[in-house]
Amino acid sequence: MDKPTIRPATAADVPAIAAIYQPAVAHGLASWEYEPPDDAEMRRRFEAILAGGYPYLVAELGGRVIGYAYASAYRTRPGYRFTVENSVYVAADTQRTGAGRALLSALIDRCTERGFRQMIAVIGDSANQPSIALHRSLGFTFCGVIHSLGWKHDRWLDSVLMQRALGAGDARPPGPLQ
């Protein structure tokens, strides 16, 4: 199978992004939203990510957007400004094809280039072994599990935390974000 092209997302990609996210909300455990947001809400979120200075990427294969990834603030207080949280979603029919790995790898690179120092993965449910394995394969280390933190699909869900240093990590003080 061909490898996807990873590129910055544009506003024109938002309907495809929403189409990937909606079944993840309705049927999956990666997101703990209950109602899939519409295109207008996804566009608002997209614009907020870009306005915050964070990267937002898509994976494209054969002219079709098959996945997306973005970084956002891990927490909003100023002391956290060098730490980002990642989000990666791949269309159900193209999962386990390398698109998620390509997206996350490119996202790590973009965040490092912008001066961020830590990336946090907040993985919905400890049973999500594919996501845990993907993050581990790209240098994330296990930080812990918060048990029974959320409720969705008539069950309690764990939250798995993983972390990866970016650039110099904590080896020296950070410089300005770019």
C-alpha positions in Angstrom: 0.0 0.0 0.0 1.1 3.5 -0.7 2.2 5.8 2.1 0.0 8.7 2.9 1.2 12.3 2.4 1.3 14.3 5.6 0.5 18.0 5.2 -0.9 21.0 7.2 -4.6 20.8 7.4 -6.7 23.6 5.8 -10.2 24.8 6.4 -11.2 22.8 3.3 -10.3 19.6 5.1 -12.7 20.2 8.0 -15.6 18.2 6.6 -13.3 15.2 6.1 -11.9 15.7 9.6 -15.4 15.8 11.0 -16.4 12.7 9.1 -13.5 10.8 10.7 -14.2 12.1 14.1 -18.0 11.6 14.2 -17.9 7.7 14.3 -15.1 7.8 16.9 -17.4 9.8 19.1 -20.5 7.8 18.4 -18.9 4.3 18.6 -15.4 4.6 20.0 -13.6 5.2 23.3 -10.8 7.6 22.2 -13.1 10.6 22.7 -15.4 10.8 25.7 -17.8 13.2 24.0 -21.3 11.7 23.6 -22.6 13.7 20.6 -20.6 14.1 17.4 -19.9 17.7 16.7 -21.1 19.1 13.4 -18.8 20.7 10.7 -19.3 24.2 12.1 -18.1 23.1 15.6 -15.2 21.2 14.1 -14.2 24.3 12.2 -14.4 26.4 15.3 -12.1 23.9 17.1 -9.7 23.8 14.1 -9.4 27.6 14.0 -8.8 27.7 17.8 -6.0 25.2 17.5 -4.3 27.2 14.7 -4.9 30.5 16.6 -3.1 29.0 19.6 0.0 28.4 17.5 -0.3 24.6 17.4 0.2 22.3 14.4 -2.8 20.6 12.8 -2.0 17.9 10.2 -3.8 15.6 7.8 -2.8 12.3 6.2 -3.9 12.1 2.6 -4.0 9.1 0.3 -5.2 9.1 -3.2 -6.7 12.6 -2.8 -8.7 11.5 0.3 -8.1 12.7 3.9 -7.7 9.5 5.9 -6.6 10.9 9.2 -5.6 13.9 11.2 -3.5 14.9 14.2 -3.1 18.0 16.1 -1.4 19.3 19.3 -3.1 21.5 21.8 -2.4 22.9 25.2 -2.0 20.2 27.8 -3.3 22.7 30.5 -4.0 26.4 30.1 -2.0 27.8 33.0 1.3 29.6 31.9 3.6 27.1 33.6 2.4 24.4 31.1 3.0 26.4 28.0 5.9 24.2 26.8 3.8 21.0 27.1 1.3 19.9 24.5 -1.2 17.1 24.3 -1.6 15.1 21.1 -4.7 13.9 19.3 -4.6 11.4 16.4 -7.6 10.0 14.5 -7.6 7.7 11.5 -10.6 6.7 9.4 -11.8 3.3 10.4 -11.2 1.7 7.0 -7.5 2.8 7.0 -6.5 2.0 10.5 -3.3 -0.1 11.0 -1.9 1.1 7.7 0.8 3.4 9.1 -1.2 6.6 8.8 -1.4 7.1 12.5 2.3 6.5 12.9 3.1 9.0 10.1 0.8 11.6 11.6 2.1 11.3 15.1 5.7 11.3 13.9 5.2 14.4 11.9 3.3 16.1 14.8 6.3 15.3 17.1 8.6 17.0 14.6 6.4 20.1 14.2 6.0 20.5 17.9 9.8 20.2 18.5 10.4 22.8 15.8 8.1 25.2 17.5 10.0 24.9 20.8 7.6 22.7 22.8 9.5 20.4 25.3 7.0 17.7 26.4 4.2 15.9 24.6 1.5 14.1 26.6 -0.8 11.4 25.3 -4.1 11.1 27.1 -5.4 7.7 25.8 -9.0 6.9 26.3 -9.2 3.5 28.1 -6.5 1.1 29.1 -7.8 -1.5 26.6 -6.8 0.7 23.7 -3.6 -1.3 23.1 -3.1 -0.1 19.5 -2.8 3.5 20.6 -0.6 2.6 23.6 1.7 0.6 21.3 1.8 3.4 18.7 2.9 5.9 21.3 5.4 3.6 22.9 6.9 2.9 19.4 7.5 6.6 19.0 9.3 7.1 22.3 6.5 7.8 24.8 6.8 6.3 28.2 4.0 5.1 30.5 3.2 7.5 33.3 0.1 5.9 34.8 -3.5 5.0 34.6 -6.3 7.0 36.2 -8.9 4.2 36.8 -12.6 4.6 36.1 -12.3 8.2 35.3 -15.0 8.4 32.6 -18.3 6.9 31.7 -19.3 6.0 28.2 -21.1 3.2 26.4 -22.4 2.0 29.7 -19.0 1.3 31.3 -16.3 3.0 33.3 -13.2 4.0 31.3 -9.6 4.4 32.4 -7.4 7.2 31.2 -3.8 6.2 30.3 -1.1 8.9 30.4 2.1 8.7 28.4 4.8 11.3 27.9 7.6 12.0 25.5 10.3 14.6 25.7 10.6 17.0 22.7 14.0 18.5 21.7 16.1 19.1 24.8 13.1 18.1 27.0 14.0 19.0 30.6 17.7 19.0 30.1 17.9 22.8 30.0 15.5 25.8 30.4 13.2 26.4 27.5 13.5 29.3 25.1 10.8 31.2 23.4 8.1 29.4 21.5 8.1 30.0 17.8 
